[in-house]
Amino acid sequence: MARVDVIRVKGGTPLTGEVTVGGAKNSALKLMAVALLAPGRSVVENVPRITDIAIMAEVLRRLGCQVTLDGGQATIDVPAEPGSEADYDLVRRLRASICVLGPLLARTGYVRVALPGGDMIGSRGLDMHVSGLARMGAQISGEHGFVIASAPHGLRGGKIWLDFPSVGATENLLMAAVLAKGVTEIDNAAREPEIVDICDMLTAMGAKIEGAGTSTLTVEGVEGLQPVRHRTIGDRIVGGTWAFASAMTRGDVTVQGVRPEFLDVALDKLVTAGAAVEPGDNHFRVRMSDRPKAVDIVTLPYPGFATDLLPMAIGLASVADGSSLITENIFDGRFMFVNEMVRLGADIRTDGHHAVVNGRERLSGAPVRATDIRAGAGLVIAGLCAEGVTEVGEVHHIDRGYPDFVEDLAKLGVEVERADVPEPTFDFS
């Protein structure tokens, strides 16, 4: 009989203590791809120990790189002539691997990348990636589930307008533009701290970029780049998860390793809900003594409330005093996990991209399953506010974004365990 991992938590204990957050998943994965732009050895520090990093390392190995992961550090030796194809068996497991499209096209003039998979949280097409690269002179086609791009005479600078400030499209176009001939201007670019982190590494490698952190990126192409050593910024989504967990359980948690200004809107919502938030230099503290008050939350591109924290927002609303309106504007599938929250006793009604949540004093422990990375973490946190034991299945999703999640919960006082249980099988003979 097959066995699967579950996380079991016993509710009713406030989180107390200190937790240290590692490097940002959404930055480290892309920084590893940035290394493709320069032959030689680049080192990315403060890399989280999660399965997605291991998958990205294998993507790079199949492109001819030598990659070692050790002690929170990724050492990447890039050949003079990297490969040009990213296969489906890896890309389907990690949507972020599509970010090799831009740097490989810039380096080799040809790339064949499988259409990505990743979390099932709604449509995330590649239209803006493709149209932006086409504006830079790439010839792009698709066949048998692959995106094929070529620029035999090299990419050239151009003016690109993004219909939406897509993080993935901004990253791919930015990485392609640094080696293109001339100047590229990306308007309505994403402004996330992870984008700034990529710009910082590229600049250290010799790229010429202006406007990092603003909606307009101006990139002057250069002939070549040099390998570097770069430290990844702290993971604001993991930090935000612990912030909401502290407020939901009426706890007192200090989060180390994340700049609080990356979470301004989220922390402000917690203050509105009644929490005391004390920001510091690369850390913050969240304390909550009473039941949270209901707050309305709308997800928006950065610097707005992050869509990745929506499961935690719904968790907070589920135990708050009053009714909350939660609006999701980024991914049309974010509410997939709501049925699992309802199994825990949450009172939630969804209509399109809105959810009305009527808070309850306590939730009720039950078996549930993770549907994506953030939903999985959100369900575990919700289980901390439930009577009895909550068992979260399919926790391989959580492993993709949260290193040492169970260990960190235990350090904060939670009665928690990870176990493998038999998976039901059926005989149809």
Secondary structure, 3 states (H helix, E strand, C coil): CCEEEEEEEECCCCCEEEEECCECHHHHHHHHHHHHHCCEEEEEECCCCCHHHHHHHHHHHHCCCEEEEECCEEEEEECCCCCCEECHHHHCCCHHHHHHHHHHHHHHCEEEEECCCCCCCCCCCCHHHHHHHHHCCCEEEEECCEEEEECCCCCECCEEECCCCCHHHHHHHHHHHCCCECEEEEECCCCCHHHHHHHHHHHHHCCEEECCCCCEEEEECCCCCCCCEEECCECHHHHHHHHHHHHHCCCEEEEECCCHHHHHHHHHHHHHCCCEEEECCCEEEEECCCCCECCCEEECCCCCECHHHHHHHHHHHHCCECEEEEECCCCCCHHHHHHHHHHCCCEEEEECCEEEEECCCCEECCEEECCCHHHHHHHHHHHCCEECEEEEECCHHHHCCCCCHHHHHHHCCCEEEEEEEECCCCCCC
